[in-house]
Amino acid sequence: MRVAVGLLWLLTLGGVPQALGSCPSTCSCSLHMLGDGSKGRTVVCNDPEMTVPPASVPPDTSRLCLERTAIRRVSGEAFRLLGRLEQLWLPYNALSDLSAQMLRGLRRLRELRLPGNRLATFPWAALRDAPQLRLLDLQANRLSALPPEAARFLGNLTFLDVSSNQLMRLPQELLATWAHLQTRPFLPGHRARVVLGLQDNPWVCDCRLYDLVHFLESWAPNLAFIDARLRCASPRSLAGVAFNQLELRKCQSPELHPGVANVSSPLGSTVLLRCGATGVPGPEMSWRRANGHPLNGTVHQEVSSDGTSWTLLGLPAVSHLDSGDYVCQAKNFLGASETLISVVITEPRTSSERGGSPGALWARTGEGVEAAAYSNKLVARHVPHIPEPAVLTTGAPVPHMKEELTLQHFQMGAAGQGSEEQARPQEARMVRSLKVVGNTYQSVTLVWKAPQAGNITAFSALYAVFGQRDMRRVVLQPGKTSVTIHGLVPKTKYVACICVRDQVPRKEQCVIFSTDEVVNAEATQSLINVVVMSVAIVIALPLTLLVCCGALQRRCHKCCTGGATEATSAYVHLERLGHSEDGSEDLSRHSLSEADRLLSACSSLDSQLMGLREGRQINEYFC
């Protein structure tokens, strides 16, 4: 009986709920109406000295707000008993660590707000315990990246704010979760399906941001942004540029463009291995030996105008130890690509094996081996491809005919022991003093000297883009010592060689030039010419006007007077600087007889002779 009375008294006073979960002493509690018409409890705690979440939160709490406290960590047991919790607000605390089980038991949770904390990471897998979650606010934290696996737990969100963090890019998997919004029909009058906050992050505008920029350009009415004016933070050249002004390229894995797969070179020669690759971003190029031995050479890196990355491996004075496979690797963040180049070192050929004059300075080192090399010991030789003709024909070559040529290795050999009579004809027809005398963006003019060449000597001009394998030839008329090559690419580096037809060009018969440098020189020369002409006009025009006015004045005065009086009065008494007897300089005036003599019919030469007879120098002035 007493127990029943006690229970009735507790129910009357509301003592059971109060006993099961009283309001924490450092918090404030209140009741509010829920969407279904029932009452919910709101608990607000803002004690700056609170270091852990309160343990005695009433279980019927539907909204819990812990703000501006000293809480650093939330454990997995902090909110497990709050099964009716729908809104968990933890703004502007000192949170830096969240347990992966912090949301366990919160099946009705719809809002999770964590702005203004110190979170560098977030337990994305914890969102599986809150299937009803629609709002996630992580604004003003220290998140530096969103992992791709986070996309699996954000599909149900209608509000995500990750602004004012340290994000540099977003994973493509996350953008794919929102891609369906671009195709879903939009119903007027309804709220946007997803609201995103991405602003105020240090976005790195490279190819990895291509998908995000493209996503922002094509977003649908189903998608809304808190602030759509996103801007780049790096690289420095794009800092502050808005996303809608970017032109980014899509990322591409490296694709190799090897030169030759097999190289054969004699002992002691120089070998140049070449390998190129394309990719976005530009791949990093490297060399290594397949057998693990160290490289015995130098590596040079360059990027061509079309964006291809090239790496050149030079092997000087090769020996048999340099034979083997060399691996060229191109790598970027998408992956790596490799190719093998085999190098075979052979014994040097004797003079009888070369098949040419022993005294020649250049000799072939590889039959059918295509390569492009130009160094201290290597030069490109043109070997036109001549198919087997069905009928033998003869005829003179057509001048200025261009044909594709194949570059092959040639090595500078030692002087042979043959007779000087065999080498003398080539030396006599040697091209000397090859110069570039005129360029435009699309053409170049070459001149050279061939002192021992006759009028029947025919030359050929070979040219190609510097570093390319194929050259083109221009056949010149006999006796011609200049040529203009048209059809060049602007702002491009070229190599050109002049040699006697059917002979191998030497190093001094080649010249390297660039179509942009000479154009700049032409512009500078034109500017100099304009300045010189302007100065000449400024100086000469006043003098010309002064002389003409003086002549016109004398002409008018002559017409007014006549006879001998005209000659006497028209004479201008000449004054000159002379030396006085005491050694000082003064002005002396010629006598009138001297003026009569100057104005007489005697020539200037007679006047000088007359003055010399009198033992004095005469200075003459004529208009």
Buried (B, 14 or more C-beta within 10 A) or exposed (E): EEEEEEEEEBEEEEEEBEEEBEBBEEBEBEEEEEEEEEEBBBBBBBBEEBEBBBEEBBEBBBBBBBBBBEBBBBBBBBBBBBBBBBBBBBBBBBBBBBBEBBBBBBEBBBBBBBBBBEBBBBBBBBBEBBEEBBBBBBBBBBBEBBEEEBBBBBEEBBBBBBBBBEBBBBBBBBBEBBEEBEEEEEEEEEEBBBBBBBBBBBBBBBBBBBBBBBBBEEBBBBBBBBEBEBBBBEEEEBEEEEBEEBEBEEBBBBEBBBBBEEBBBBEEBBBBBBBBBBBBBBBBBBBBBEEEEEBBBEEEEEEBEEEBBBBBBBBBEBEEEBBBEBBBBBBBEBEBBBBEBBBBBBEBBEBEEBEBBBBBBBBBBBEEBBBBBBEEBBBBBBEEEEEEEEEEEEEEEEEBEEEEBBBBBBBBBEEBEBEEEBBEEBEEBBBEEBEBEEBBBEEBBBBBEBEEBEEEBBBBBBBBBBBEBBBBBBBBEEEEBBBBBEEBEEEBBBBBBBBBBEBBBBBEBBBEBBBBEBBEEBEEEEEEEEEEEEEEEEEEEEEEEEEEEEEEEEEEEEEEEEEEEBBEEEBEEBEEEEEEEEEEEEEEEBEEEBBEBBEEEEEEEEBEEEBEEEEEEBEEEEE
